[in-house]
């Protein structure tokens, strides 16, 4: 059974969460307005960036239903934008590893050597 490296896993997860949070913070100022939140209230959810970055819409009780729906929609859009950005960053970071793995395995096969156990 391979050993895992929890420190590296935590750092990788932390980086991706930071990417999501940064992107949510950048888009949370525009997405609620695009979803129908009035301009006067559109900047207010910016204080709830941490909640939106975890996928929670900042909807207090007593909010009118149409405004609640617009806040939820804007928060979902901001969260998904952050999630898509983190997926793109993950892909970019995985590509060199995949290329190195492919380059490291191809020469041994071409030279007629087989891995142990074959």
C-alpha positions in Angstrom: 0.0 0.0 0.0 1.5 3.4 -1.0 2.2 5.9 1.7 0.3 9.2 1.4 1.8 12.5 2.1 -0.8 14.4 4.1 1.2 17.6 4.2 1.3 17.9 0.4 -2.4 17.0 0.2 -3.3 19.8 2.7 -1.2 22.3 0.9 -2.7 21.4 -2.5 -6.2 21.7 -1.0 -5.4 25.0 0.6 -4.1 26.4 -2.7 -7.3 25.4 -4.5 -9.5 26.9 -1.8 -7.5 30.1 -2.0 -8.0 30.1 -5.8 -11.8 29.6 -5.3 -11.9 32.3 -2.6 -10.0 34.8 -4.7 -12.2 34.3 -7.8 -15.4 34.4 -5.7 -14.2 37.7 -4.2 -13.5 39.1 -7.6 -16.9 38.0 -9.2 -19.1 38.5 -6.2 -19.3 42.2 -6.8 -20.7 41.7 -10.3 -22.7 38.4 -10.3 -25.5 39.4 -7.9 -26.2 42.5 -9.9 -26.3 40.4 -13.1 -28.7 38.0 -11.3 -31.2 40.8 -10.5 -30.0 42.1 -7.1 -30.6 45.9 -7.0 -27.4 47.9 -7.4 -27.8 49.4 -3.9 -27.6 45.9 -2.4 -25.3 44.2 -4.9 -22.1 45.1 -3.0 -23.4 44.0 0.4 -22.7 40.2 -0.1 -19.0 41.0 -0.6 -18.6 40.7 3.2 -19.8 37.2 2.9 -17.1 36.0 0.6 -16.0 33.2 2.9 -19.6 31.8 3.0 -20.0 32.0 -0.8 -16.6 30.4 -1.3 -17.9 27.3 0.5 -21.0 27.3 -1.5 -23.4 28.9 0.9 -25.5 31.9 -0.2 -25.7 34.7 2.4 -29.5 34.9 2.7 -30.8 36.2 6.0 -34.3 35.4 7.2 -37.0 37.9 6.3 -35.6 38.6 2.8 -38.2 39.0 0.1 -38.5 35.9 -2.1 -37.5 37.6 -5.4 -34.4 39.2 -3.7 -33.5 35.9 -2.0 -33.6 34.1 -5.4 -31.4 36.8 -7.0 -28.9 36.6 -4.1 -28.8 32.8 -4.3 -28.4 32.9 -8.1 -25.6 35.5 -7.9 -23.8 33.6 -5.2 -24.1 30.3 -7.1 -22.6 32.0 -10.2 -19.7 33.4 -8.2 -19.0 30.0 -6.5 -19.1 28.1 -9.8 -16.8 30.7 -11.4 -14.3 30.1 -8.6 -14.7 26.3 -8.9 -14.1 26.4 -12.7 -11.0 28.6 -12.1 -9.6 26.1 -9.6 -10.3 23.2 -11.9 -8.3 25.1 -14.7 -5.5 25.7 -12.3 -5.5 22.0 -11.3 -5.3 21.0 -14.9 -2.4 23.3 -15.6 -0.5 22.1 -12.6 -1.2 18.4 -13.5 0.0 18.7 -17.1 3.8 18.9 -16.3 3.5 15.9 -14.0 1.7 13.9 -16.7 4.3 14.9 -19.3 7.1 14.0 -17.0 5.5 10.6 -16.2 5.0 9.9 -19.9 8.6 10.9 -20.6 9.9 8.7 -17.7 8.0 5.6 -18.8 8.5 5.7 -22.6 12.4 5.3 -22.7 12.3 2.1 -20.5 9.9 0.4 -22.9 11.8 1.5 -26.0 15.0 0.2 -24.6 13.5 -3.3 -24.2 13.4 -3.2 -20.4 10.2 -4.2 -18.7 9.1 -3.0 -15.3 9.5 -5.5 -12.4 6.7 -8.0 -12.2 6.0 -8.3 -16.0 
